[in-house]
Structure formats: C-alpha cells, structure tokens
C-alpha cells in the first residue's frame, strides 16, 4: 500500500470516528446495549450486565467491515 492511499484510509477512518462520536453525543445510539437478549440483573447494590445481542451485532458489523476492506485491498 503506497503512502498516499494509506493517508486516504486514515482520513476516512478519522471522519467516520467524528461522525460516530457526534451521533453518540446526541443520543442516536441510545438503543445500543438495551437490545432483547442483553442480560441485565440488578439486585440491591449489585448490577450485572451481559450484552450478548449487542456484542453479536457488533461482531457481525466488524466482520462485514473487514470483508469489505479485504475485497478492495
């Protein structure tokens, strides 16, 4: 990969991070982490949270992103 295309990839990733950060700041991802299948147990002062469905969706999204990068590389 030449330096010019590597620089372009870094810029694109930076812009994506800024967009995602802005969406998180305004609350667009309020549903994320509260999906059906996420286990939440609260008793007294103890809280246990196991985000099964959220992690499955995150893994699927990252796998698709990796496949897209591999295809265009």
C-alpha positions as CSV (number, residue, x, y, z in Angstrom):
1,X,0.0,0.0,0.0
2,X,1.5,3.3,-1.0
3,X,1.7,6.2,1.4
4,X,-0.9,8.2,-0.5
5,X,-3.6,5.5,-0.2
6,X,-2.7,4.8,3.4
7,X,-3.2,8.5,4.2
8,X,-6.6,8.5,2.5
9,X,-7.7,5.5,4.6
10,X,-6.6,7.2,7.8
11,X,-8.5,10.4,6.8
12,X,-11.6,8.4,6.0
13,X,-11.4,6.5,9.3
14,X,-11.0,9.8,11.2
15,X,-14.1,11.3,9.5
16,X,-16.1,8.1,10.4
17,X,-15.0,8.4,14.0
18,X,-16.0,12.0,14.2
19,X,-19.5,11.2,12.7
20,X,-20.0,8.2,15.1
21,X,-18.8,10.4,18.0
22,X,-21.3,13.1,17.0
23,X,-24.1,10.5,16.8
24,X,-23.2,9.1,20.2
25,X,-23.2,12.7,21.7
26,X,-26.7,13.4,20.5
27,X,-28.0,10.1,21.7
28,X,-28.6,8.4,18.4
29,X,-27.3,5.1,19.8
30,X,-29.4,5.1,23.0
31,X,-30.9,1.7,22.0
32,X,-27.4,0.1,21.7
33,X,-26.8,-2.0,24.7
34,X,-30.5,-2.4,25.6
35,X,-31.5,-4.9,23.0
36,X,-33.6,-8.0,23.5
37,X,-31.2,-10.8,24.6
38,X,-28.9,-8.5,26.6
39,X,-29.0,-9.8,30.2
40,X,-29.3,-7.2,33.0
41,X,-29.6,-8.3,36.6
42,X,-30.0,-5.6,39.3
43,X,-30.3,-6.6,43.0
44,X,-29.8,-4.1,45.7
45,X,-26.4,-2.5,45.1
46,X,-25.2,-5.2,42.7
47,X,-25.5,-4.8,38.9
48,X,-24.6,-7.4,36.4
49,X,-24.8,-6.7,32.7
50,X,-24.1,-9.2,29.9
51,X,-24.6,-7.6,26.4
52,X,-25.0,-10.8,24.4
53,X,-27.1,-9.5,21.5
54,X,-25.2,-6.2,21.3
55,X,-21.8,-8.0,21.1
56,X,-23.2,-10.3,18.4
57,X,-24.3,-7.3,16.3
58,X,-21.0,-5.5,16.8
59,X,-19.1,-8.7,15.8
60,X,-21.2,-9.0,12.7
61,X,-20.7,-5.4,11.7
62,X,-16.9,-5.6,12.3
63,X,-16.7,-8.8,10.3
64,X,-18.6,-7.2,7.4
65,X,-16.3,-4.2,7.5
66,X,-13.2,-6.5,7.5
67,X,-14.6,-8.4,4.5
68,X,-15.1,-5.2,2.6
69,X,-11.6,-4.0,3.3
70,X,-10.2,-7.3,2.2
71,X,-12.1,-7.2,-1.0
72,X,-10.9,-3.8,-2.1
73,X,-7.3,-4.3,-1.0
